[in-house]
Amino acid sequence: MTQATEVLIPTSAAEAATAFGDGSGVTVIAGGTIVVPEITYGRLKPGKALLLARAGLSGVTRQGTTVTIGAGTPVQELVDLSAPLGPCAANVADLEIRSQGTLGGNVCAGPGPDAPRGDLQGPLLALGAIARSAGADGERTEPLDDFLEDRGNRLLLDVSFEEPAAGAFAAIDYPHTHEYTVLAVSGARAADGTLRFAATGLADHARLLSGDPAAAAGEVRLEDDALASSWYRAKVLPVLVRRVLTELEESA
Amino acid sequence: MNLTVNGVTHEIESWPLTTLLDVLREELEITSPKAGCEQGGCGACTVLVDGTPQRACLTAVAAIDGASITTAEGLGTPDDLSPLQQAFTHHYAAQCGFCTSGMMMAAHAYLDGGGTDDRHAIQEALAGHVCRCTGYVKIIAAVAAAARGDSFDLTTTAPSAGMVNVGGVK
């Protein structure tokens, strides 16, 4: 039975980082949308559970053109942000799940058992986001791309990025709101003109793309899962890249 | 830990990672939130946590210590139904009733937030709720009627809304 679990409820980011330590044996619970059912169904029996609800990690702040989003910020609070992040957040599940699920949980989630996760990774990669996290070697700030490789061992504190000059988001529509995103492409043009593209709905986590529709399918690892075959994803990926390119061009 | 449910404060004795759904149903015996999929997909357990609709099955009770919870029991009583409950009754918006309390909590929050009778907006607000009887037409009609402030004769049932295509199926 899971009753022996040690439950920690930190009331500040510093307390949360201390409680997380090097992360070994710690189950982090932010919004709970992924982890709580795992506990309910007995698939996960945490030895030590770290509840972030009161850790003060929530909120969107702006300093000049820099946007910083706390890891505990609910996905619903991002839906009015500019593209690609806002439209991507609005595309996640339904209102209640978006109100509970957090940016941190979404970014840090491992791949699901039968579908990709981590919708917000794509737009944040396209925005060139920087991740600030705590873990074994203390606090660390690094490009999100690097953080994603090690996300299972770190406690994400916040992400920050420069407000883009333009952004675009395109995803495969799915008739049922609960399904994870099958495949999505985010694009952003930075203030200095740099273009970045990223795809979500891949094996493991979101990846940067060159932005060349013809090359896109060869740049990432596409998987077969319950939502779509790798063949289908390979056919649709160039279409989504083209849509994002078009939208960026139109905003120029 | 304590929770105020429908205005009454309770000391909670369950294990801290117990879901709010289990606390409500098992410890407090408040049974309108239903245990459907218990993984956030069906919406039947939806309650208001400090006024915001949340899935009780995804909420560890320790994460909301001190919160104020509203369930369908807190909307009205059999003798004094809330306008939304009257709308559901008059429009025959419950068949088996399993999804009804979750639907009503989401609809209540929608109307509280100034929601109108716009069909698309209602669909969006209820998008996380599955009706296994597929009674969506009447549910949406009921929420729209409540949004308009219609008054209801509870001794009769509204005429059928007919076969209106609301699901986006072409």
Chai-1 contact restraints between the chains, C-beta under 6 A:
chainA,res_idxA,chainB,res_idxB,connection_type,confidence,min_distance_angstrom,max_distance_angstrom,comment,restraint_id
A,Q3,B,W15,contact,1.0,0.0,6.0,A-B,restraint_1
A,V7,B,P16,contact,1.0,0.0,6.0,A-B,restraint_2
A,G32,B,L58,contact,1.0,0.0,6.0,A-B,restraint_3
A,G32,B,T59,contact,1.0,0.0,6.0,A-B,restraint_4
A,G32,B,A60,contact,1.0,0.0,6.0,A-B,restraint_5
A,T33,B,G40,contact,1.0,0.0,6.0,A-B,restraint_6
A,T33,B,L58,contact,1.0,0.0,6.0,A-B,restraint_7
A,V36,B,L58,contact,1.0,0.0,6.0,A-B,restraint_8
A,V36,B,A60,contact,1.0,0.0,6.0,A-B,restraint_9
A,P37,B,Q39,contact,1.0,0.0,6.0,A-B,restraint_10
A,I39,B,L17,contact,1.0,0.0,6.0,A-B,restraint_11
A,T40,B,E38,contact,1.0,0.0,6.0,A-B,restraint_12
A,A49,B,L17,contact,1.0,0.0,6.0,A-B,restraint_13
A,L51,B,A62,contact,1.0,0.0,6.0,A-B,restraint_14
A,L51,B,A63,contact,1.0,0.0,6.0,A-B,restraint_15
A,A53,B,A63,contact,1.0,0.0,6.0,A-B,restraint_16
A,D94,B,A127,contact,1.0,0.0,6.0,A-B,restraint_17
A,D94,B,G128,contact,1.0,0.0,6.0,A-B,restraint_18
A,E96,B,P53,contact,1.0,0.0,6.0,A-B,restraint_19
A,E96,B,Q54,contact,1.0,0.0,6.0,A-B,restraint_20
A,E96,B,R55,contact,1.0,0.0,6.0,A-B,restraint_21
A,E96,B,G128,contact,1.0,0.0,6.0,A-B,restraint_22
A,I97,B,G40,contact,1.0,0.0,6.0,A-B,restraint_23
A,S99,B,T52,contact,1.0,0.0,6.0,A-B,restraint_24
A,Q100,B,Q54,contact,1.0,0.0,6.0,A-B,restraint_25
A,Q100,B,L58,contact,1.0,0.0,6.0,A-B,restraint_26
A,T177,B,A127,contact,1.0,0.0,6.0,A-B,restraint_27
A,H178,B,G41,contact,1.0,0.0,6.0,A-B,restraint_28
